[in-house]
Amino acid sequence: MFTGIDHVAIVVSELESAIASYARAGFTVVRGGKHPIGSHNALIAFADGSYLELIAFTKSDSGHPWQTALKKGSGIVDFCMSTDDLAADIAAMRRAGAEIGDPSPLTRDRPDGYHLSWVLAIPKPPYNGQLPFLIKDDTPRDERVPRERSHRNGATGIRTLAIAVDDPAITSRYYARVLGRPGAPIERPDLESAGVSFKIGPNQLQLLASKTEDGPLAEWIRVHGQSVFEVVLANAGDVATALDSKLLQGARIRFA
């Protein structure tokens, strides 16, 4: 079963500038290291166990779909869900009609030389973006996620992930099959949208469709396809505020 959001991926054109800008926004940013696919990352870990991944590519054309998405602009590009049974969740998603690949290995070498390894199961188009990719660690997860989890801006975790979709009723059935329960209806007047929400561990997942042809979610889908639109963070002060998306390399992130 899904147990919570593992991390949210934010693709950027240049890692060092992204590290500097997120640090200016009050986040503690830790360099993560290099992947063999031609990318490197930095991580922003939270007290709830989730994290934001800033990822940039070191090869001019790695062929990775996130690098292709970068051509439309930097920002939130994908998300990963933790699972307590990877094989069972893959099977459940497939039974619900989603196409998802078999687990494949990936590694990362941290700056201190520690070699991390895990396997990923990734949804195939058009399911990617509206559905999470799944992860199972070979090395301890505590080695993959930085231990530095306090931030000057007070961020403590991911409260809500809003995903722009064409039809929440269709997308929600994949989640319902894995979780064994239906989602709850939700209205988002601020985004001119409505949809279905799921409580998953400490996080809330919102599957939202635009009510208008020119609403923010409709425009997002036209440019980026069905995918994560917004991350809402919990913070110690519980003060609602939006962060500067330009400072955050195009990512739409705000505090609840």
N, C-alpha and C positions, 0 to 999 in steps of 0.2 A: 504494500500500500504506500501511496505517497505520504511522506511524513512532514514535509515542509519545503520551502524554497531553499535550495542549496546555494545558488548564486545567480546573479544577473550579469550578463556580458554586455560591455560597452565598448564598441570598436572605435578606435581613434587612429588618426593618421601618424602621430608621432608620440611615443610613450613618455618621453621626458617632459614635454610641455604639458601633457595631460596630468602627470604626477604633480607638477608645480601648480596647475590651476585647481586641482581638487584639494591640494593642501591649503591653498588660499581660501577655499570655501569652508575650511575647518575640519577636513577629514584627515585621519591618520592613514597615510598611504605607504604600503610595504611592497618593495620590489619582489616579484614572485619568481622570475627566472625565465628560462627559454624552453620552448617546445620544439620537437624535431620537425614539425610541419612548417617551420619558418616564421614563428611568431614569438613574442615575449610579452610578459604581462606585469601588472602591479595590482595589488589587492587591497580592498577596504573592508575589513572584517568587523562584524557587529556582535554585540553581547548575546543576541538571540541565536547565534551560530551561522547565520547567513552572511554573504558578502557580495560586494560589487567587484567585478573583474574588469580592469582596464586592459585592453588587448590591442596590440599593434603588430603589423607584419614587417618582417625584416627582409623578405624577398619581394621583388617587384610584382610578381604574379604567382602566388602560391596555389591558385585555383580554389582556395577555400571560399565557401559561400559568404562568410563574413567579410572577406576582403572585397568580394563583388558588391556587397551591400554598402561598403564604405564609399563607393563611387557616387552614391546618392546622398552622402553626408555622414559624418560621424554621429554616434549616439547609441542608444540602447538597441541591441541587435538580436538578443536571444535570452533564454533563461533555462536554468537547470533545476530539476526537482530531486530531492532526496527520496530514497525508497528503502523499505526494509526487506524487499524481495524483488530484485530486478527482473528475474525471469517471469515471475507471476504478473508483474505490472506490464511487461511487454506483451504477454499473452492476453491480458485483459484489454489492452488498447487495440490489439489486433482483432479480438472478438467483437469489439464495438465498431470495427470498420476502418480504423486508422492504420496506415502503413508506417512501420517503424523498423529500422534496420537491426540486424543482429549486433550484439555487443562487440565493440572493436577497441583495441588497446591504444592508450596515449600516455605519454610521459612528460615530465617537466624537471629540469635541473635547476634547483634553487641557487641563488648567488653563493650560498655557503657550501655548495657541492652536494647537498642531499638530493638523491634521485627519487622522485615521486612517480608512482604509476597507478593507473586506474583503467577501467573500461567504460565506454560510453555507448548508449543506445540512442540513435538520432532519428527523429521522424523524417520521413521523406516528403518532398513537395507534393501537395500544397499544405501538408499537416505541420510542417516545421514553422515555428513562429507562434502559431496559435496553440500548439502543444509543446510541452517541455522536452528537452533531451534529458536522459536519465544517466546517473553515474553510480558506479560501485568502486570503491577504493580497494586497491591491493595493499598499498602502504597505508599507515594510519591517517585518518582524516585530519587529526590534530596537527599533522605535519604539513598537510596541504593548505590549511587555513591559518593565517597569522594569529599569533596570540595577542598582538596589540589590538585591542577592541574598544578603546575609549577615544572620543573625538571632541575637539574643542567646540564644535557646533552642537554637541549633545546627542548626536544620533545614536540610537541603541538597537536598531533593527529595521527590517522591512515589515511594515504594517500591511500594505496593500500593493498588489501588482495589478494594474489595469491593462487588459489585452483587447485590442481592437479586432473585432471579428465581423464577418458578414452576417452570420446567423447564430446567436448564442444558444438556441435550442439544439442545433446540430452539434456545435463544438462541445457543449456541456455534457453530452451523452458519453463522450470518451472519458471525461473526468468521473462521471457518475459510475461508470462501469468499474473503474479502478478503486474508487472510494467506497462503493457499495451504498451510496445514498445520493439523492438528487440535490441540486443546488437550490438556492433561494432566490426569488426574483429581486431585482434591485433597480432603482432609478438613479441616474446621475444627471440632474438638470444642468449642472455646471458644464457638462460635456455634451449636452443635447442628446443623451443616449440612455439606453436601458438594456438590461441583460440579466445575467445569472451570476451569483457569487457562491464561492465555496470557502469554508474555513478549513485550512489545511495546516495542522500544527499551530505555530504561533502566527501564521500569515493568513491573509485573505486574498483570494484570487477572484478578480472580476472579469467576466467575459462580456464585453459591451459592444453594442451595435448602434450606429448613429441613427437618430430619428429624422435627420434632414440630409439632403444631398450635399449641403455645403458646410456641415458641421466639422469640428476638428477631427473627429474620428474618421469621417468619410474621406477627408483630405489625406489623412495619414495612410489609410488603406490604399488610396490611389497611388501614392508615392512609394510606400514601403511594403504594401501587402498586409495580410493579417499577421499582427505581431504585437509585442509589448509596446504600449503607448506611454505609460507613466509608472514611476516608482514612488510610493508614498512611504516615507520613513517615520518611525516612532522616534521621539526625542525626549530627553530627560525633562526639559522644561515644558513639553506639550504645548508649544506655541506654533500655530499654523502659519507657515510662510513658504513661499516658493523660492527656490534657488535659481541663480542666473544660469540659464541654459547655455549661453555663450561661454561662460566660465567653465561649465561642465561639458564642454565639447559636444554640445547639441543634445545632451540627455535631458529629458524632462523628469526632474526629481524635485519633490517638495516634502516638507514636514507636515504631518497630520495636525 
